[in-house]
Amino acid sequence: MPVSIPPRSKVKKERTWNAESVFPSVQAWEEEMKKVINDISSIKQYQGQLNEGPEILLTALETFDELLARAYIVLVYAGFNYAVDTTNQQAGGMRGQAQGMIGQVFSAGSFIQPEVLEVGKPKLDEWMGQNKKLAVYRQFFDNLFRKQAHVRSAEVEEILGMVVDPLGGPSNSSSMLTNADFKFKPAKDSEGNVLDVAQGTILKIMHSPDRKARRAAYESYMDKYVEHKNTLAANLEHSIKSNVFFMRARKHESSLAASLFDLNIPTDVFHNLINTFKKNLPVWHRYFAIRRKALGLKELAYYDMWAPITKKKVKIPYEKAVDMICDGLAPMGKDYVDTIRKGCLEDRWVDVYPNQGKSNGAFSWGSQGTHPFIMMSYNDEMLSMSTLAHELGHSMHSHLTWKHQPFVYTDYSLFVAEVASNFHQAMVRGHLLKTMTDKNFLVALIQEAVGNNFFRYFFQMPILARFELETHERIERGESLTADSMIDLMADLFAEGFGPGFKMDRERVGMTWSTFGHLFADYYVYAYATGISGAHALSGRILRGEPNAVEDYLGFLKSGASDYSLNVLKKAGVDLTSPQAVEETFAVMESYVDRLEELLSSSS
């Protein structure tokens, strides 16, 4: 059947995000943005006064937090409007305005950290003993003094704050190019039906049993990226150069060390992941061999990785998916489940269905004072159900953090974020593997687990992390990056990952880096793999019925950034400084591969 995409105006309102809960109108948004900009002076008035006493310091910190909280709500409204319809030029303009405003706010508050450092730790400890409200900022202060060697003067910090917005240009232009401007050549399936290839449909076509449709859509999709390879490569190169600029400005040894230092994570965590991944590549090679045999192919191509190996399609409508997710999360307690159900079906946390101009992929986003909104393109399939569960993990993390933490600790790290999202998928999968008996459903479920979730987070992301490390190191050595050199690097890494029996289309597969906007978030992709590892360790505790496992996990969700990422995870029951969790998760994956092989053998 041909895949058609409705315009934004034809999507039912009850399945769109609840924009009016943030601002009743664009005019109200404009008024608040103007007020935020006008109120920037409220923080600047404290410059040069933070050493005068605990009351002045507290007032300055609270004033900045309040201003920044308001600014983020303005940004969320504009950014989400753009994400659900990138062809909306007004929304694109609003997003640009909001990003500029955020830069102004950060620049205005840039004096705070240098002045706090000048106060000194002993005096701050004394002040916190005198003022309980100031003591709320203890973790903030501890983290700031930990970073002291890399905090520059007030003048330099102001400049670094000012350049955040312009240096974000490469990410914005790549997003605009690929999401708004790219028009893909239509594809045809084996029956001659025309398929509309777009960011919102490509994954659905990749899940088609029709190999001719998959190949045609994949080639159409990737050829557009290849056509613009030089622009896309230049954008990513400039983003990497920005990372290296900040690394050098803050006097770190490498961009990897700079990025991980920010979260107090040793670089060994990154390297342990990569080494454990390379060690366990035979597990992936075994899965690819099973997939190739199940599809009856001599060689697998990249566009075969999502092809169904089930005998018939498993259909899961949105409302049914909500039920399955809630059932799988029942061990978390009634309040937890009720919050999810209400968010999905009543409060409009989720912008559910595809529409023309909608951004590719899925994400959860918001700020304290808004709902944790989810953007996705639900397609009534197993993957859509899993994606919804994943994003709801992020949303519940945000919801509980915002509910229990002051604003200063609401911005939890990307490192812990992927634990919460993958935890949901692990819980729901564990429930369904125990309760479902239909072989076709179970094959589809394991295919989603290994062929989608694990393939993305435990295969693609570690490979992208290796690509990211090498490209950063080349820039650090003063070497250049070209489109062709990046394509060659990516193709070589995927060839090693896929192993024998894979048909390598070097240029198209080598352009895969350009389809992942995650690479514009410095050293983010590795956190997907450590995240899925932490998620399986923590969900395993709950599924096994270990004492206090639920309470420990809820404590993790409520912690936000009130402690270092590794510490909040240790309190919840997993130590990611060790490769053990990664090894355990490969063991879980191998058990899925075993069961898949058994199911396919028994049904043949």
N, C-alpha and C positions, 0 to 999 in steps of 0.2 A: 504493500500500500504506500502511496506517496506520502511524504512527510510535509505537512503544511504548518506554517507558523502564523498565528493571528497578530494583528497590530496591537499595541498596548491598549488602545481604546476599547478593544473587544474582550479583554480579560475581565472576568467577574470580580467585582470589588471585594467580595468576601474572601477571595483567595489572593488578595494583594496585601502588601505590608500596610500597617496602620499609621500612615503618614500623618493623619490629622491628630493623632495622639501626641505627636511631637510639636507641630505647629498647625494651627487651623487653616493657614493659607500661606502662599508665597510672600504675600505682603507682610504677614506677621513675622515670617522668617527674616525678611529684609530689615524690619524694624529692630529685631533683636540683634542682628549682626551689627547694625549701626551703633546700638547701645554698647555692645561689647567693645567695639573700637573706641568709642568715646570714653569708656571706663578704663582704658589701658593706663590712663594717668593715675588711677587709684593705686596702682602698684608702684609706679615710678616714684611716687612721693616718699617711699620708704628707703630709697637708695641712699646709702651712706649712713643709715641709722640703726642697722641691725645689731650692732654691738652695744646699744644703749640699755638693753635689759630684756628679760624674758617676755614682758608684755608686748613691747614693740615688735620683737621677732615673731611671736605668735600671731599678732595681728597681720603682719606682712605675709606670713605663710598662708594664713586662712584667706586673706584677700586674693592672693595669687591663685589658690586652689579653686575658690569660688568663680573667679574670672575664667580660668581654664576649663572648669566644668561647663560653664555656659557656652564657651567657645566650641567645645567638643559636640555639644548638642546641635549647634548651628552647622557644624561640619557633617555630622551624621545625616541630618535632613538633606543637605545638598548632595552629599556623596551617594546616598542610597537612591535618591531620585535619578541621579545619573546612571547608576549601576543597572537599574531595571529598564532603562531606555537610553542607551548611549547616543541615539539619533536625536534626542531632545537637546537642541542647542542651548536653550535657556538653562536646563539642568547642568550642562557642561560649563556654562559661564558661572553659574552659582557655585559649583564645586571649586572652580579656580579662585573665585572671590574668597570662599571659606578657607581654602588652603593658605592664601595670602594673609588672612586675618590671624590664623593660628600661628604663622610665622612671626607676626607682629607681637602677639601675646608672649610667645617664648622669648623673643628678643627683649621685651620690656622686663621680663623677670630674670634675665640672664645674670643680673648682679647678685642674686640671692646666694647661689652656691659659693662663689668666691668670698662673699662677706661672712657667711656661716663658717667657712674654714678659718677666716681671720679671728673669729670669736674664740676658736679653739675648743678641743674636746673637754678638757677639765672644767672650763666655765660652763659649757653646755650641760654637762652632767649635773653641775650644781643648780643651774636654772631649771632643769627638768625635775629635780628633787623639790624645788619650790613651786612649780607650776604643773599640775597634773595634765592639763590640756596640751601643754608643750611636750610632755612626755609621750604623747601619741606619736610624735615624729621621731621617736628613738631609732627605729629601723632606718628611716630616711637619713638621719644624721650618721648612723653607723656606716651605711653604704656610701655616703658622701665622703667620709674620711678614709674609707677603704680605697676610694678612687682618687684620693687627694693628689697623688703624683701625676695624675692625668687631667686634672682640672687646671685650666689656664687663668690668666688674669681676667678681671671683669671686662676689660676692653676686648680682649681676644674672644672671651665667651660670648660677648654681644655680637661680634662679627660672625662667629660660628653659628649662632642662633639665626642671624639674618640670612645666611646662605642656605639654610635647610630647604626653603621653598624653591629657589631657582635651581638648586642641584637635584631637585626631584623632577625636573623637566623630562629627562630621558624616560622615566617610568610612565609619566603622563602621556607623552607623545606615542610611546609604543602601545599603550592601552587604547588611545584614540585611533591609532592606525589600524590595529587588529580587530577592535570591537566595533568601531563606528564606520571606518572607511573601507575595510576589506569587503569585497563582494566576490563570493566564490562561484566558480563555474558549476552549474547544476550537474548532478550525476544521474546515471541511469542504472536501474536494477536489471536483473536477468530477463525480466519480462518487458523491458523497454519503458517502464514507468520513470518519469522524471522525478528526481529527488532534490529538494531544496537544501543545499549545503550551507550551513550557517553555524555560528558559535553555539547556538542553542539546540542544534540538531545533530551535530557531528557525532556525539557520543551515542545517541540513539541508533544512528546508522551503523556505527562500529559494532553494536550489539546485534545486528541483523544476521540471520543465518545465511543470507545471500552473499556469497563471496564476491561476486561481480560488483554488487552494490557497495560493499565495504571497500574494495580496491579503488573503484572509481571515485568514491567520496573522499577517501584518504588522500589519493593523488591530487584531487581538486583542492582539498584543504591545504595540504603541505606545499603544493606548487605556488600558491599565493604567498606563503611565507618565503619560499625560495626566491620568488620574484622580487621580494623586498629585503633580501638577505643582508645587503650592505647597510641599509638604514637600520634594520633591527640589530645588526652586529655593532654598529656605531653607538646606538643607544645603550646597549648593555655594556660596551666598553667604557662609555662615559660614566655609567653608574658605578662600575668597578673602580674607575679612577677617583670617583667621589669618595668611595669607601677607603681607598688608600690615602686620599687627602686627609680625611678625618683621623685615620690611624696615625699618620705622621704628625698632624697638628696636635694630637694628644699624646704623642711620644710613646707609642706602643711598638713592639718588635715586629708584628705582622698584623694583617687585617683579620686573620682568624683569631689571634690572641686578643685583639681589640674588641672584636664582636663578642667573644665568649667571656672576656673580662667584665663586660658590662653587667652580666648576670652572675658573676662570681663562679663561672663554670671552667674547670681546667680543660686545656686543649686535649688532654688524654681522653675525655669523654667522646670527642669527635673522632679521634684516631682509633679508639677502641671499637667504635661502631664500624668504621670503614674496614678495619682488619677482620672483625668478626663477620661482616658481610662477605668479604672476599673468601674467607675460609669456608663459608656455607653456600657458595655458589652451586656446588653439586646438588643441593636440595632444589634449587631453581631449575637446574638442567633436567632433573628428573620430572619435575612438574611439566616443563615444556615438552618433554618426550611423551608424557601421558596425553597432554592436550593435542599434540600433533597426531597421535594415533587415533584419538577420539574423533578428530575432524577428518580423518582419512587423507591426510596430506603428506607429501614427500618432504616438503619444507614448510616451516612456518614463516609468515611475513609479519611485519609489525601490525598490520591491520587485522590479523587473525587472533590477536591477543584477547580480544573481548568477545569473539564469536561464541554463540551459545553451544554448549555440548549436551544440552538437555534435549529430550525427544519432543517436548512441547513447551511453549512459552508459559512462564508463570506470571500471571497478572495480579498486581497488588495495587488497587486504587488508593488514593491518598488517605481516605478515612480508615481503610483497613490497615494501612501502614502505621497510622497513629495508634491503633489498637494493638498491633504486634509490638511496637516499641514500648508502649505502656506496660504490656504483659511482661516483656523481658526485663523491665526495670522495676517490677513489683518488689523485689527484695530491698529497694532503696526506701520504701515506705510510702504511705498514702499521700502525704503532703507533696512529696517529690513528683509522684505520678500525676496527681491532680493538677499541679502547676503546668506540667507539660501538656496535658490534654486541653486545658483551658487556653494555653498559649497557642496551640495549633488550630483549635476549632472555634474559639470565641474571640480572643484578644488580637488575632491577626499578627502573630509574630512572624509568619512565614509568607513571603511572596512566592507562590507555589509554582505556577505554570510558565512554560516558555512564551515569549512574545518577541516580535521583531525588535531588534536593537538591544535585547537583554544581554548583559555581559556573560561570557563563558564561565562555567564552573559554579561553585557555590561557596557561600561564606556566612558567618554570623557576625553581626556588628551592632554596636550601640554604645551608649555611655550611661553613666549613673544619671538617672532622671528620665531614661527612655526604656522601652522594652528592648530585649536582646533580639534584634530582627535577623531573619534568615532570608537570603536570596538564593534561589535555586531554580531549576527547570525540571519539575517532577514529571516523569514519563510513565507512571503506572507499572514500573518494573522493579525487580529485586534491587538493582543498583540504586534506584531512586529512594527506595525504603531505607537502604543502608546509609545513603548520603543524608537523608533527613535525620536519622538517628545520630549520625556523626555531628551534624551542625547543632542539633539539640544538646549534645554534650557541651559544645562551646557555650550555648545559650544558658544552660543551667549553671555552668561555671561562672558566667558573667552575672546572672541573676542573683546567685548566692553571695558572690563577692560584693556586688553593689549593695546588697541588703545588710551585710555584716561588717564592711570596712569603710573607713573614711576615704574621701576621694583620693588622697595621696597614695593609697595602696590598691586602687581599683585597676590599675594597668598591669595586670599579671603578665608574665613573660610568655613569649611564643613557645618557649621550651616546655612549660607546663601545660600550655593550651592544648597541645596535641595529645596529651595524656587523657584529658577529659573527653575529647571528641571520640577517640578510639575506644575508650572505656565503654561508651554506650554501644558501639558496634559489637564489642566482645560480649557484653551482657546479653544483648538481644540474640546474637548468634548462639550463645551457649544455651539459652532457653529454647530456641527453635530446634537445635540439634537433638535436644532431649525429648521434645514433645511432638515433633512432626514425624510421620511414618512414610509419607509418600516419597518414593525414590526420586521421582522427577524433581520434586520440590527440594529434596536434600542435595541433589547434584547441583541445582541452581544456587542453593544457599552456599555450598562450598566453593562453587565457581565465583560467586560474589566475594567470598572471603579471600581466596587465594588469587583469583584472576582479576579482581578489582581492588579491594582494600589492600591486601598484602602487595600486589603487583605495583600499586601506586606508592605506598608508604615504605615498603620493605625491599623494593627493587628499583623503581624509577628514581625515588628520592635519594637513596645512597649513591646512585650513579650520578645524579645531578650534583650531589655534594662533592663528589670526586672532581667533576667538571668545574665546579665553583672554586674549589681549592686551587686547581691548576691554573685557571684563568687569572685568579687574584695573584698567585705567585709570579706569573709571567709579567704582569703589570708592575709588581713590586721590584722585579729584576730589571725593569726598564724596557722590556720587550713590548712589541705591539700585538694587538689582537685584530685579526681580519675575519671576515665571514668564513672564508675557506678554512682557515686554521681552526676556528671554533667548530665547524662542521666535521673536520677530520678528527678532532679530539673526541667529540660526542659519539661519532660513529665507531671509533676504536673502543671506547668504554662500553657501548652497547653490544658490540660484537663479543667482547669478553663475557659480558653478563649473560647473553642468550646462549652462548656455547654452540655446539654442533647442531645441525638440523635447522639452521635459521638462514633465510634468504635476506642478505643485507643490501638494502637500497641506500647506499651511503649518503647521498645528498639529502634525501627526504628524512631518513632516520637521523642523520647528522644535524638537521635543523630543529630537532625536538626541543632544544634549549629555548628556542624563540617562542614556544607555545606555553611556557611556564613563567607567568608574571612573578612567581615567588622569588625568582632570582634577583629581583630588584629589592628584596628585603634581605639584607646582608646576612649570609650564613643562617638561613631559616630552614632550608630544605632538610638538613640533617635531623632537625628536631621532629620531623614526622616519623622517622625511624626510631629515634629514642622514645618518642611519644607512644608509638604503638607497643613498644616493649614495656614501658611503664604501665600502660593500660592493661595489658594481659597479665602482668604480675599482680596488679590491684584487683582486677575483676576475678582472677583466679582465687584470691583470698575470700571474696564474697561467695563465689559459686561453690567453694569447698565448705562454706559455713564457718570460717574461722572466727573466733571471738573478737568483737569490736571492729570487725572489718568494715561494716557499713558506716559506723560512727567515725572511724579513721578517715574514710574516703570523703564523707561529708565535711569533715574538718578541713581537709585539703581544699575542697571547693570554696569554702568560706574564707580561706586564708588570704586569697588574692596575692598581693605583693608584700604582705606584712612580714615576710621572712624570705630568705634566699630560696631560689627555685629548688635546688637540691635538698635543702632542709625541709621544705614543706612536703616533698615527696618521701623523704626518709620517715617523717612522722606518720605518713599515710601507709608506709610499709614497703617501699621499694628504694633501693640504692642504685642510682644510675651512674655512679662513679665507677662501678664494676661492670664488666661485660656480661655478667650473669643473666640479667634480664633480657638482653639481646639474644643470648644463647637459648634461654627458656622459650622465647617467642619463636625462634626458628624451630624448636622442638614442637611447639603448638602447630606451626605451619606444616611440619612434616606429618603430624598426626592427621591433619586435614587431607594432605596428599594421599596418605595411606587409605583413608576412608573413601576418598574419591575413586581411587583405583579399584577398591573393593566394590563400590556401587556400580561403576561402569562395567566391571567383569560380571556381576550378577545380573545385570540388565541386558547383557549382550546376547 
